[in-house]
Amino acid sequence: MGLSKTEIFTDQQNEISVFAKVFGHPARVAILQHLFKIDTCVCGDLVNEIGLAQPTISQHLKELKHLGLIKGTIEGTRVCYCIDHNNWSKMKQLLLEFLNQDVAISTECC
């Protein structure tokens, strides 16, 4: 397998692709929606809410935390997760700038 050659792309291009990865699995989207709805969560609640196995939920939580979109605090034997609002706003702004680009309308089209 070849290298991804991320170094040949701009920081912004790499950042957009990393954030876009979040939306690559419906479980991560469902987790984020649930966290927005209740503004805090315990992992066990997500298992009941999403309907996936605990290890699967944990893997998605790990990915979301690695991307910086959620943060977690340890409370005894539980880890509570919530949206990292600063990083969410940063991602939203970056993606909005990218998605708000318009294609110039011309008479010729490919």
MARMARMI-357619 format. One record per residue: residue in one letter; x, y, z of N, C-alpha, C in turn. Coordinates in steps of 0.2 Angstrom, whole numbers, padded with zeros to 4 digits, always signed. Last residue first. Layout:
<pts>
AXYZXYZXYZ...
</pts>
This chain:
<pts>
C-0093+0103-0096-0089+0097-0098-0094+0091-0098C-0100+0117-0104-0099+0113-0098-0096+0106-0100E-0102+0134-0108-0099+0128-0110-0098+0124-0103T-0106+0145-0102-0110+0142-0108-0108+0135-0109S-0105+0145-0084-0103+0147-0091-0107+0143-0096I-0105+0149-0068-0109+0147-0073-0107+0149-0080A-0093+0144-0056-0095+0149-0061-0099+0146-0066V-0098+0137-0041-0095+0136-0048-0098+0141-0052D-0094+0143-0025-0099+0142-0030-0095+0141-0037Q-0091+0137-0008-0088+0139-0015-0093+0138-0020N-0096+0132+0003-0099+0138+0001-0096+0141-0006L-0088+0122+0008-0094+0121+0004-0098+0126+0001F-0077+0130+0014-0076+0125+0008-0082+0124+0004E-0084+0137+0024-0080+0140+0018-0078+0136+0012L-0089+0126+0031-0093+0131+0027-0090+0135+0022L-0077+0120+0036-0081+0116+0031-0086+0121+0027L-0073+0130+0044-0068+0127+0039-0072+0124+0034Q-0084+0131+0053-0081+0137+0049-0077+0135+0043K-0084+0118+0059-0090+0121+0055-0088+0127+0051M-0072+0118+0065-0073+0113+0060-0079+0116+0056K-0074+0128+0075-0068+0128+0070-0069+0124+0064S-0085+0123+0082-0085+0129+0078-0080+0130+0073W-0079+0111+0087-0084+0111+0083-0085+0117+0079N-0069+0117+0096-0067+0113+0090-0072+0112+0085N-0078+0123+0105-0073+0127+0101-0070+0123+0095H-0086+0113+0110-0089+0118+0106-0084+0122+0102D-0085+0097+0110-0080+0102+0112-0082+0108+0107I-0099+0088+0118-0096+0091+0112-0091+0096+0114C-0095+0075+0130-0099+0081+0127-0095+0084+0121Y-0095+0061+0140-0093+0064+0134-0097+0070+0133C-0089+0053+0155-0094+0057+0152-0091+0061+0146V-0085+0037+0160-0082+0043+0156-0088+0047+0153R-0085+0029+0176-0088+0031+0170-0084+0037+0166T-0079+0027+0188-0078+0022+0183-0081+0023+0176G-0077+0043+0192-0077+0036+0195-0075+0031+0189E-0077+0051+0178-0081+0052+0184-0082+0045+0187I-0068+0059+0167-0068+0053+0170-0072+0055+0177T-0073+0067+0152-0071+0068+0159-0072+0061+0162G-0070+0071+0135-0072+0067+0140-0069+0068+0147K-0075+0079+0120-0070+0079+0125-0074+0074+0131I-0076+0080+0102-0079+0078+0108-0073+0078+0114L-0067+0083+0092-0074+0086+0092-0078+0084+0098G-0054+0079+0090-0055+0084+0094-0063+0087+0095L-0051+0067+0085-0052+0072+0080-0053+0079+0084H-0051+0059+0096-0045+0060+0093-0045+0066+0088K-0065+0059+0098-0061+0062+0103-0054+0064+0100L-0069+0051+0088-0072+0058+0088-0067+0062+0093E-0062+0039+0091-0061+0043+0084-0063+0050+0085K-0068+0036+0103-0061+0037+0103-0059+0041+0096L-0081+0034+0099-0080+0039+0103-0072+0041+0103H-0079+0022+0091-0081+0029+0088-0080+0035+0092Q-0075+0013+0101-0071+0015+0095-0073+0021+0092S-0087+0013+0109-0080+0016+0112-0075+0017+0106I-0096+0007+0100-0097+0014+0102-0090+0017+0105T-0089-0006+0100-0090-0002+0093-0091+0006+0095P-0090-0010+0113-0083-0009+0110-0084-0005+0103Q-0105-0010+0115-0100-0006+0118-0093-0005+0115A-0114-0012+0099-0110-0015+0105-0106-0009+0108L-0128+0000+0096-0122-0004+0094-0119-0007+0100G-0138+0008+0099-0140+0001+0097-0134-0003+0095I-0139+0022+0103-0137+0020+0096-0139+0013+0094E-0144+0021+0117-0147+0025+0112-0145+0023+0104N-0136+0011+0123-0144+0010+0123-0147+0015+0117V-0124+0017+0121-0125+0010+0119-0133+0009+0118L-0125+0029+0127-0125+0029+0120-0126+0022+0117D-0125+0025+0141-0131+0028+0138-0131+0028+0130G-0112+0021+0142-0117+0016+0142-0124+0019+0140C-0105+0034+0142-0104+0029+0136-0110+0024+0136V-0115+0048+0146-0111+0042+0148-0111+0037+0143C-0115+0065+0141-0117+0058+0140-0112+0054+0144T-0122+0081+0136-0117+0077+0140-0119+0070+0140D-0132+0087+0128-0126+0091+0130-0121+0087+0135I-0142+0081+0122-0142+0081+0129-0136+0084+0132K-0140+0084+0108-0147+0084+0111-0147+0084+0119F-0127+0082+0106-0130+0089+0105-0136+0089+0109L-0126+0068+0108-0123+0073+0112-0125+0080+0112H-0134+0064+0097-0136+0063+0103-0133+0067+0108Q-0126+0069+0086-0133+0071+0087-0135+0070+0094L-0114+0061+0088-0114+0068+0089-0121+0071+0090I-0120+0048+0086-0117+0050+0092-0117+0057+0093A-0123+0049+0073-0129+0048+0078-0126+0050+0085V-0111+0051+0067-0116+0056+0066-0121+0055+0071R-0105+0038+0070-0102+0045+0073-0107+0050+0072A-0114+0030+0063-0114+0029+0070-0111+0036+0073P-0112+0033+0049-0118+0035+0052-0118+0035+0060H-0096+0039+0044-0100+0033+0047-0106+0036+0051G-0091+0050+0039-0090+0044+0035-0093+0038+0038F-0090+0062+0046-0096+0060+0043-0096+0054+0039V-0077+0062+0050-0082+0061+0055-0088+0059+0052K-0070+0065+0039-0070+0058+0041-0075+0057+0046A-0069+0079+0038-0074+0076+0034-0075+0068+0036F-0058+0082+0046-0065+0083+0049-0070+0079+0045V-0048+0078+0037-0049+0074+0043-0056+0075+0046S-0051+0086+0026-0051+0079+0025-0052+0075+0032I-0048+0099+0032-0054+0097+0029-0056+0090+0029E-0034+0097+0034-0039+0098+0040-0046+0096+0038N-0029+0096+0022-0028+0090+0026-0033+0091+0032Q-0032+0109+0017-0034+0103+0013-0034+0097+0018Q-0024+0116+0026-0032+0117+0026-0035+0111+0022D-0011+0113+0023-0014+0111+0030-0022+0112+0030T-0011+0106+0006-0010+0111+0011-0013+0109+0018F-0001+0091+0001-0007+0095+0002-0007+0101+0007I+0010+0084+0003+0009+0088-0003+0003+0092-0004E+0008+0077+0014+0013+0082+0015+0012+0086+0008T+0001+0065+0012-0003+0071+0014+0002+0077+0014K+0004+0053+0006+0007+0059+0003+0003+0065+0006S+0000+0040+0009-0005+0045+0007-0003+0052+0005L+0010+0027+0002+0009+0032+0007+0003+0037+0004G+0003+0011-0004+0007+0017-0004+0005+0022+0001M+0004-0006+0000+0000+0000+0000+0004+0006+0000
</pts>
